[in-house]
Amino acid sequence: MTRTEYPGIHKEREGILINKDNSALTAYKKLKQKELNIQSIKQDVDDLKSDIAEIKELLRGLVK
């Protein structure tokens, strides 16, 4: 296995690149999980907005 010009990246004889930088991988996984959590929260907020709008319409129908 030989090193490349990029830190943490090694190249095997077959030409396969291997990332040996575990801290960067861990940071990437944490960032990806955070992005997924944010997306999930946004979807929940959108669902709640829709539910509230539906409840408002039902209440307006009851008042009339």
PyMOL commands that set and color helices and strands:
alter all, ss='L'
color gray80, all
select helices_A, chain A and resi 22-63
alter helices_A, ss='H'
color red, helices_A
select strands_A, chain A and resi 2-3+9-11+17-19
alter strands_A, ss='S'
color yellow, strands_A
deselect
rebuild
show_as cartoon
